[in-house]
């Protein structure tokens, strides 16, 4: 919002209306801003004008006609006044033609007053309005500055700063990084149809321009305000306000203050971790929390954040460290995230976040579990990195293993592994959500393939395990698992002669290789004779024949359901 008032505002003042004003020329300039009001008497006073004034005159001391009047009119208009108010009566009974022509040609309003007024009252009133507007703007700037300073002192997160800016401006505010990806956004308001113009041409979502641009530069639309977020010669992105109402402090001023606060935050976070995590965390909250109205709306947000959806192969994934990393958990997290981003590469896209809901303990896999990530992956339809032969790891896992080898410190124990879980691939947003929910519910399963330090599980090759794990939270499924395995669990929990405490482990090894008991014994790390004794004991406790197909299926489901 400008600190000045417009010609139309001045024309509506009671002091001007008292003169019975008539707009003679320059109607297109009614929105011109008035910097000051000035009374002009005589020809010499024209040279004192600086431009932007509301010129008040009776024409006293002006030539009445001829070339001198034309030169005076040209000289007056050349100073760039906001408007000319000519009181008719004593010196001119009608606006002089040269002045009328010059005003119309330059779009400067020419207003004739048909009744005598006191110019001092008009100038006083106009100046009061200008000063009041400036005072209001200064107060508004101070209020916004105080708000953003407080947010900075409180170390408020970036997304909250964006929300406050959106509330202050009454429109959508978007923070983009240097790669044109949306970091954070808030508000809808007037920005819901960012393009302006006809409804048919309007964007259906505020982030549609970013989604359509796919990370490339695009021209700002009408009514947008954009300011850089930068400091000490470094530019990290831009802050954008979509069309919305005026603000007493000025929309651009508010944005500039907001950009300054965000720049200070980036100086305190040189690696940009907060910006990177913020965008991902928000998207996962929206996706997993169902905080969207339509799949199309979510697809736009994903594309704006750098994960294209249309015409792509989409998959949800998890990645976690297993075993002793031998270092700080944050370093383990950073290594996993960096390696996966590199493995996906420029032809694929990935959005990562820490999995806050990951379990710290899983009775099915009693190994130390480290940093856990959830991921959204987007590949070209013909990308072969997710496909593999039976018993081998997919190429994506092999790439991940190579990247980890290049990144991991030499101090990481050889027993440490990265476990990659892949959900079912799909081509729609709904399928992506299902894929991520599926792989998270499955948790950590026995690997379907291995590549270097990476073990991998895949929904496509382990459909029963994914299905059962997805239903494991149901009370009926837990009751089934507990009842089915109760005799073995109770036996393992009892100490004394004949109670080795390893029957569940032996049963799991057997069910993984029911047709090859020698291999199962090796996986259980027992001699064949001892392994066979354990199997006989399990059959006795359950009262079941472990060679029966139905029994094998029942026990497999029970073990998978037991978390």
TORSE-438127 format. One line per 3 residues: their letters; for each residue y, x, z of C-alpha. Coordinates in pm, 1 decimal. Each point is the difference from the previous one (the first is absolute). Example, Ala and Ser with C-alpha at 12.3 -4.5 7.8 and 13.67 -1.06 7.14 Angstrom:
! residues 2
as> -450.0 1230.0 780.0; 344.0 137.0 -66.0 $
! end
This chain:
! residues 563
xxx> 0.0 0.0 0.0; 348.2 129.8 -88.8; 272.5 51.6 260.2 $
xxx> 241.4 -182.6 -237.5; 58.3 -360.9 -100.1; -10.4 -139.4 -351.3 $
xxx> 271.3 -163.8 -208.6; -185.5 -329.9 36.1; 12.4 40.9 380.0 $
xxx> 374.5 59.9 -10.6; 55.9 -290.9 -235.8; -164.1 -229.2 256.6 $
xxx> 235.7 102.8 282.9; 226.0 -277.4 130.5; 304.9 220.6 -42.7 $
xxx> -77.9 35.8 -373.8; -99.4 -362.8 -43.8; 340.9 -101.1 134.2 $
xxx> 148.7 134.4 -325.3; -213.0 -233.8 -217.9; -176.5 292.1 -175.0 $
xxx> -122.8 -20.0 -358.5; -235.6 251.9 -158.0; 160.4 80.3 -335.0 $
xxx> -213.3 292.5 -126.3; -278.8 239.2 97.1; -237.7 -255.5 152.1 $
xxx> -285.4 247.2 -40.6; 165.0 228.3 256.1; 1.0 -236.5 299.1 $
xxx> -260.5 218.4 174.3; 224.2 309.3 -18.7; 55.0 152.9 341.7 $
xxx> 341.7 20.3 160.1; 78.4 330.1 168.4; 346.0 -102.9 118.3 $
xxx> 279.6 -250.8 -69.7; 329.4 130.2 -135.1; 331.6 -165.4 -92.9 $
xxx> 149.4 134.4 -324.1; 367.4 -46.1 -70.2; 165.5 165.6 -297.9 $
xxx> -148.8 212.1 -273.9; -0.6 327.0 196.0; -233.3 -135.7 270.8 $
xxx> -289.1 -13.9 -250.1; -25.8 378.8 19.5; -77.5 -24.5 374.0 $
xxx> -329.3 -182.5 -50.9; -335.3 183.1 50.7; -236.7 -268.1 -128.8 $
xxx> -194.0 -275.0 169.0; 307.5 -175.8 137.9; 69.4 -371.2 1.1 $
xxx> 339.0 18.9 -171.0; 251.3 -262.6 118.0; 315.7 -37.3 -206.1 $
xxx> 270.1 -245.2 -105.6; 86.4 211.3 -306.6; 330.8 98.7 151.6 $
xxx> 151.7 295.8 -185.4; -241.8 -34.9 -289.3; 115.7 -15.2 -359.7 $
xxx> -21.1 -354.8 -130.6; -144.3 68.8 -345.2; -48.7 253.8 -276.7 $
xxx> -162.4 341.1 -3.7; 116.8 89.7 350.9; -190.5 -297.0 148.2 $
xxx> -310.6 97.3 -202.2; 22.0 361.1 122.8; 43.5 -116.0 359.5 $
xxx> -299.4 -234.0 -29.6; -211.7 282.5 -144.3; 112.9 241.1 272.3 $
xxx> -77.4 -254.4 273.9; -348.5 -77.1 -127.4; -75.0 369.6 -58.8 $
xxx> 25.2 63.1 375.1; -311.4 -217.2 45.9; 119.6 -269.7 238.8 $
xxx> -255.7 -238.7 145.4; 215.0 -295.3 -114.3; 360.1 -94.6 -75.2 $
xxx> 163.9 -293.9 177.8; 324.0 -112.4 -171.1; 222.9 -252.9 173.1 $
xxx> 167.3 -216.8 -265.5; 347.9 -143.4 36.0; 300.3 226.8 44.7 $
xxx> -81.7 273.4 -254.2; -283.3 -136.2 -214.0; -78.2 -364.3 -68.5 $
xxx> -336.0 94.1 -156.5; -211.7 314.9 -5.5; 131.6 245.0 -261.9 $
xxx> -227.7 24.4 -304.0; -35.9 384.8 7.8; -118.5 -11.3 363.8 $
xxx> -238.1 -289.4 -68.7; -148.2 182.2 -300.5; -40.7 328.1 189.4 $
xxx> -167.6 -171.6 299.9; -241.9 -192.4 -217.9; -90.3 310.7 -200.3 $
xxx> -83.5 199.7 314.6; -161.2 -280.9 200.2; 268.6 11.0 268.9 $
xxx> 78.1 -341.2 150.3; 354.7 -123.2 -55.9; 91.6 -270.7 250.9 $
xxx> 314.3 -204.9 -30.4; 157.2 -160.0 310.6; 188.0 -319.7 -74.7 $
xxx> 162.8 -26.0 343.3; 198.6 253.0 197.4; -193.1 176.2 277.8 $
xxx> 71.6 279.3 246.5; -169.9 308.7 -134.6; 0.3 158.4 345.1 $
xxx> -235.5 -271.7 120.9; -239.8 69.5 -287.5; 4.9 377.3 52.3 $
xxx> -46.3 -41.4 373.9; -292.2 -236.2 -47.1; -168.4 216.1 -264.8 $
xxx> 37.1 312.3 212.8; -141.0 -181.2 302.5; -304.6 -99.8 -202.6 $
xxx> -50.0 352.0 -133.0; 34.2 157.4 343.4; -226.7 -261.3 156.5 $
xxx> -263.6 64.5 -265.8; 27.8 373.6 53.3; -26.7 -43.7 376.2 $
xxx> -307.0 -219.6 -43.1; -154.7 259.1 -228.5; 67.8 280.0 247.2 $
xxx> -151.1 -203.5 282.4; -304.3 -81.6 -212.9; -43.0 366.1 -92.7 $
xxx> 21.6 98.1 365.4; -259.2 -262.7 90.9; -243.4 116.3 -268.8 $
xxx> 59.8 363.8 90.7; -66.7 -72.5 368.8; -317.9 -189.3 -87.0 $
xxx> -137.7 280.1 -217.6; 102.0 266.0 252.5; -189.9 -190.1 268.0 $
xxx> -304.2 -23.6 -225.2; 19.9 374.6 -55.0; 27.5 78.5 370.5 $
xxx> -295.0 -230.1 67.0; -197.3 176.6 -275.3; -71.4 -337.2 -152.1 $
xxx> -261.1 3.4 -277.9; 113.4 -8.4 -359.8; -134.0 -349.0 -65.1 $
xxx> 205.2 -139.5 289.4; 314.7 166.4 -136.7; -66.7 -164.6 -337.4 $
xxx> -53.3 -337.6 169.0; 333.9 27.9 181.6; 177.8 95.7 -321.0 $
xxx> -155.6 -297.9 -179.8; 108.6 -232.4 281.9; 350.9 146.4 -6.0 $
xxx> 40.5 -40.6 -375.9; -188.8 -329.7 -25.7; -212.1 118.5 -291.7 $
xxx> -297.3 216.9 -92.9; 37.9 370.2 76.5; -242.1 253.5 -148.8 $
xxx> -55.5 365.2 88.5; -160.3 201.8 -279.2; -110.6 362.9 7.2 $
xxx> 80.9 266.7 -257.8; -299.7 -110.7 -209.1; 142.3 -355.1 -21.6 $
xxx> -274.6 -138.8 225.0; 96.1 -262.9 253.7; -11.9 140.7 352.7 $
xxx> 124.3 -308.6 182.7; 170.4 -327.8 -78.9; 115.3 -303.9 190.0 $
xxx> 160.8 -337.1 -62.0; -8.6 -243.9 -285.9; 318.4 -201.5 0.1 $
xxx> 200.7 32.9 -319.2; -227.2 281.2 -115.7; -297.4 -225.5 -64.3 $
xxx> 114.8 -24.9 -362.4; 134.8 347.5 -41.9; 94.9 -18.7 -360.8 $
xxx> 264.1 -270.4 22.9; 63.7 -229.9 -293.5; -231.9 -278.9 -95.1 $
xxx> -306.9 -85.8 208.3; -223.7 81.3 -293.2; 130.9 355.9 -7.1 $
xxx> -15.5 47.0 377.1; -257.2 229.7 155.5; -260.9 -192.2 201.6 $
xxx> 0.0 261.0 275.0; 269.1 240.8 128.0; -224.4 299.5 -65.0 $
xxx> -90.7 -101.5 -356.0; 233.6 260.7 -159.0; -178.5 279.9 188.1 $
xxx> -342.4 -138.9 -85.3; 90.3 -25.8 -369.1; 151.6 349.7 -8.1 $
xxx> -315.1 167.5 141.2; 197.2 282.3 159.0; 242.7 57.8 -288.3 $
xxx> 377.0 -34.2 9.4; 145.5 -338.6 -87.1; 355.1 -125.0 -33.4 $
xxx> 146.2 -193.4 294.5; 32.7 -372.3 -53.1; 319.1 -201.2 33.1 $
xxx> 125.6 -25.5 355.5; -202.6 293.0 133.3; 145.3 266.1 229.1 $
xxx> -176.0 338.1 8.7; 83.4 302.6 214.3; -191.6 327.6 38.1 $
xxx> -168.8 104.6 322.6; 88.2 367.5 15.6; 121.5 280.1 225.1 $
xxx> 44.6 377.1 -18.3; -45.8 -2.8 -375.5; -333.4 -184.2 11.7 $
xxx> -52.3 -349.3 -137.1; -300.6 -193.5 130.8; 49.7 -334.3 -168.1 $
xxx> 236.1 -294.1 -30.8; 96.4 -304.8 197.7; 49.2 -313.8 -208.8 $
xxx> 147.0 -339.8 82.2; -81.8 -283.3 -237.3; 261.6 -267.6 -81.0 $
xxx> 130.6 -177.9 305.6; 311.7 -122.9 180.7; 301.5 219.4 58.9 $
xxx> 31.4 178.6 333.9; 330.1 60.1 186.3; -71.3 372.7 11.4 $
xxx> -101.7 8.0 -366.8; -361.6 -5.7 -120.5; 14.4 357.7 -122.3 $
xxx> 153.8 121.8 324.9; -281.6 -158.4 200.3; -256.4 162.6 -228.2 $
xxx> 168.4 339.3 26.4; -7.1 -19.4 380.1; -365.3 -99.1 -15.4 $
xxx> -79.8 286.0 -238.5; 169.3 244.3 237.3; -214.3 -122.2 291.1 $
xxx> -315.6 31.0 -211.6; 100.2 349.2 -112.5; 34.5 110.7 361.4 $
xxx> -350.1 -131.7 61.1; -135.3 199.1 -294.3; 163.4 317.4 130.0 $
xxx> -195.1 -50.5 323.1; -318.2 -62.3 -204.1; 6.3 272.0 -268.8 $
xxx> -352.6 -73.6 -121.9; 85.7 -365.9 -57.3; -305.0 -118.1 192.2 $
xxx> 172.5 -312.3 127.3; 101.8 -113.0 -350.7; -348.2 66.7 -137.6 $
xxx> -182.0 -175.0 284.1; 245.0 -287.9 15.4; -57.0 -121.7 -355.1 $
xxx> -378.4 22.6 35.3; -12.6 -161.5 343.3; 213.6 -291.5 -114.0 $
xxx> -221.5 -64.9 -301.0; -321.0 9.0 203.4; 155.9 -234.8 256.8 $
xxx> 90.1 -241.0 -278.5; -336.7 30.9 -172.4; -231.2 -18.3 301.8 $
xxx> 219.3 -239.7 197.5; 31.0 -251.3 -284.8; 381.2 24.8 14.3 $
xxx> 62.4 -108.4 -356.6; 9.1 -332.7 -180.9; -164.0 81.5 -333.6 $
xxx> -212.6 275.7 -145.7; 273.3 59.5 -259.0; 249.7 71.8 277.6 $
xxx> -229.9 259.5 156.2; -69.6 156.7 -339.9; 375.1 54.2 -48.7 $
xxx> 33.0 168.7 340.1; -297.1 226.0 -69.3; 132.2 100.5 -342.4 $
xxx> 349.7 62.9 142.1; -154.8 234.2 257.9; -181.0 196.2 -271.4 $
xxx> -338.8 -175.1 -27.1; -23.9 -174.2 -340.1; -226.9 -305.7 -3.8 $
xxx> 12.3 -157.3 -345.0; -277.1 123.6 -227.1; -133.4 242.8 261.2 $
xxx> -324.0 53.4 191.2; 76.4 -60.6 369.5; -200.6 104.0 302.6 $
xxx> 37.8 14.5 378.4; -116.6 314.2 178.2; -25.9 169.4 338.2 $
xxx> -4.2 371.3 77.0; -75.3 154.1 337.6; -93.0 331.3 151.0 $
xxx> -341.0 25.1 166.1; -86.5 277.9 244.3; 208.9 262.7 172.4 $
xxx> 303.9 91.5 -211.2; 92.5 283.3 230.8; 371.3 -72.5 -18.2 $
xxx> 275.2 -251.5 58.5; -74.5 -360.1 -101.0; 328.0 -22.3 -193.0 $
xxx> -104.2 301.6 -208.9; -334.8 -163.8 -74.4; 182.8 -315.7 -105.4 $
xxx> 237.7 195.2 -226.4; -284.9 194.0 -163.1; -194.7 -316.8 -77.3 $
xxx> 305.2 -181.3 -138.9; 111.5 290.8 -218.5; -350.3 61.7 -134.1 $
xxx> -49.6 -365.1 -96.4; 338.1 -17.2 -174.8; -86.6 309.2 -202.3 $
xxx> -348.5 -129.7 -79.3; 142.5 -325.4 -134.5; 245.6 204.0 -207.4 $
xxx> 276.4 -111.1 -234.2; -221.6 -231.7 -205.2; -91.3 -196.6 310.0 $
xxx> 223.0 -136.5 272.7; -57.9 -21.8 374.7; 175.4 -148.0 302.6 $
xxx> -115.9 129.8 339.3; 50.9 -93.6 362.8; -152.9 85.4 333.7 $
xxx> -263.3 -254.4 99.4; 118.4 -105.7 344.3; -287.3 -248.6 30.8 $
xxx> -276.7 255.2 -61.2; -264.1 16.5 271.4; -21.5 309.5 216.6 $
xxx> -367.7 -63.2 58.5; -279.1 -133.5 -213.5; -342.6 -27.2 154.7 $
xxx> -157.0 18.3 -344.9; 160.0 339.3 -66.9; 44.4 176.7 336.3 $
xxx> 188.9 294.9 -144.4; 350.3 109.3 80.5; 237.8 -191.4 -226.5 $
xxx> 339.6 145.2 -74.8; 305.5 -108.7 -197.5; -53.5 -323.8 -192.2 $
xxx> 190.4 -111.5 -309.7; 0.4 -317.7 -204.0; 92.1 18.3 -365.5 $
xxx> 74.1 -209.5 -305.7; -106.3 163.6 -326.1; 104.1 -87.9 -355.2 $
xxx> -167.3 149.9 -306.4; 4.8 -56.0 -373.0; -286.4 -232.3 -104.2 $
xxx> -183.2 282.1 -180.6; 29.6 249.5 290.0; -351.5 124.9 81.0 $
xxx> 76.4 150.9 341.2; -152.9 -293.9 190.6; -330.0 -8.2 -188.3 $
xxx> -302.6 214.9 75.8; -374.8 18.4 -46.0; -235.4 -119.0 274.0 $
xxx> -13.4 246.8 288.6; 305.2 201.4 -107.5; 359.9 -17.9 112.3 $
xxx> 264.0 -141.8 -238.9; 235.5 249.3 -169.5; 280.7 -113.5 229.5 $
xxx> -195.2 131.1 300.2; -63.7 330.8 -178.7; 372.4 38.9 -70.7 $
xxx> 78.3 -86.4 360.2; -245.1 267.1 118.9; 167.6 264.3 -219.8 $
xxx> 345.3 -92.7 124.9; -116.6 17.0 360.9; -151.1 343.8 -56.6 $
xxx> 338.9 117.6 -124.0; 191.7 -150.7 292.6; -218.5 35.2 309.3 $
xxx> 68.0 292.7 233.5; -281.0 248.5 49.3; -17.7 -104.3 365.7 $
xxx> -146.4 -341.9 -84.2; -369.6 2.0 104.1; -257.5 -22.8 -277.2 $
xxx> -139.0 -319.2 156.5; 321.5 -196.5 -58.5; -16.6 -257.8 -277.9 $
xxx> 229.4 -247.9 -173.0; -156.8 -342.1 -43.9; 128.7 -207.8 -291.7 $
xxx> -68.5 -373.1 -8.4; 54.3 -188.3 -326.1; 15.4 -377.2 -29.3 $
xxx> -84.5 -199.8 -307.9; 228.9 59.0 -299.7; 196.6 -289.8 -146.9 $
xxx> 291.2 -78.0 -229.3; 204.2 -249.4 203.3; 201.2 12.0 319.0 $
xxx> -240.0 -238.1 170.9; -287.6 232.1 -87.9; 192.2 299.0 139.7 $
xxx> 51.0 -177.8 331.0; -368.7 -91.9 17.4; -98.0 356.9 -87.0 $
xxx> 209.6 146.3 282.3; -116.5 -258.6 253.8; -358.2 62.4 -110.5 $
xxx> 6.2 375.8 43.8; 180.9 -20.8 334.9; -250.6 -252.2 132.8 $
xxx> -287.9 221.5 -114.5; 122.0 291.2 210.1; -188.6 324.1 -42.6 $
xxx> -339.5 -40.4 -167.3; -265.0 252.4 -84.6; 124.6 174.8 -316.4 $
xxx> -118.2 -100.8 -343.0; 99.8 341.8 -135.0; 136.9 339.5 106.1 $
xxx> 234.2 251.4 -163.6; 85.7 312.8 198.8; 165.2 -104.8 323.3 $
xxx> 33.5 -360.1 -119.9; -250.1 -275.4 69.2; 56.5 -327.2 -181.7 $
xxx> -110.1 -360.5 33.5; 48.1 -257.6 -277.4; -8.6 -376.4 6.3 $
xxx> -154.8 -3.3 -347.5; -300.3 203.9 119.4; -26.3 -134.6 355.4 $
xxx> 63.1 -373.9 -43.5; -224.9 -113.8 286.8; 162.2 236.4 248.8 $
xxx> 349.6 -111.5 -101.1; -98.1 -366.0 16.7; -158.4 22.9 343.9 $
xxx> 279.2 213.2 145.4; 250.2 -253.4 -128.6; -178.9 -273.3 198.4 $
xxx> -71.3 214.5 305.3; 292.9 -138.1 199.9; -146.7 -351.7 -2.9 $
xxx> -150.0 -92.3 341.5; -311.6 -133.0 -170.8; -57.9 331.4 -176.6 $
xxx> 46.1 198.7 319.6; -237.1 -230.6 184.2; -257.9 42.7 -275.9 $
xxx> 29.0 380.5 12.9; -23.5 13.5 379.5; -301.4 -229.3 16.5 $
xxx> -182.2 175.8 -283.5; 47.3 348.7 142.2; -5.1 -87.5 372.5 $
xxx> -347.8 144.5 76.0; 89.2 334.2 -158.2; 343.8 17.2 162.9 $
xxx> -146.9 -75.4 342.8; -271.3 262.1 -46.9; 253.9 265.7 -103.8 $
xxx> 212.5 -83.1 304.3; -292.6 55.5 240.3; -79.1 350.6 121.5 $
xxx> -336.0 138.0 96.3; -331.5 87.2 -163.3; -34.9 -141.6 -350.4 $
xxx> 370.9 -80.5 -30.8; 151.4 250.9 -243.1; 316.9 -200.9 -60.7 $
xxx> -13.8 59.4 -375.1; -176.0 -307.1 -135.2; 312.5 -144.6 -166.7 $
xxx> 58.0 330.9 -176.9; -364.7 12.7 -109.2; 15.2 -358.2 -125.4 $
xxx> 313.9 73.6 -198.8; -156.9 302.7 -163.8; -309.2 -199.7 -89.9 $
xxx> 193.2 -293.0 -147.8; 196.7 239.0 -223.7; -328.9 133.3 -144.2 $
xxx> -266.8 -265.2 64.7; -221.9 123.2 -284.3; 12.9 368.6 96.6 $
xxx> -82.3 48.6 365.6; -8.0 379.6 -33.6; 362.3 2.9 -119.9 $
xxx> 94.2 -249.1 270.9; -153.5 232.2 261.9; 208.2 287.1 -134.8 $
xxx> 319.6 -210.5 23.1; -94.3 -92.6 357.5; -57.9 371.1 73.9 $
xxx> -346.2 -67.1 139.0; -345.2 120.2 -94.0; -202.3 -249.7 -197.0 $
xxx> -246.1 -57.3 282.7; 274.7 -68.8 253.8; 185.6 -213.7 -253.2 $
xxx> -310.2 -210.8 -65.4; -47.1 -45.2 375.6; 356.5 -127.5 28.5 $
xxx> -56.6 -245.9 -284.9; -315.6 -131.4 166.9; 193.3 -51.9 322.0 $
xxx> 276.1 -188.0 -188.6; -259.4 -228.7 -161.5; -150.0 -66.3 341.8 $
xxx> 337.2 -78.9 161.0; 107.8 -230.6 -284.8; -340.1 -150.0 -63.9 $
xxx> 55.6 57.4 -370.1; -149.9 190.8 -292.0; 250.6 256.8 -130.6 $
xxx> -165.4 -0.3 -341.5; 85.4 -369.4 -50.6; 290.6 -52.1 -239.0 $
xxx> 152.9 -286.5 197.8; -13.0 203.4 319.9; 167.2 295.0 -174.6 $
xxx> 279.3 -226.2 -133.8; 52.4 -167.3 338.9; 23.3 327.9 190.4 $
xxx> 227.5 152.5 -266.0; 246.4 -287.1 33.2; -14.7 17.5 380.6 $
xxx> 74.7 374.2 3.1; 285.5 -36.6 -247.7; 152.1 -282.6 203.5 $
xx> -17.0 196.0 325.8; 330.9 188.6 25.2 $
! end
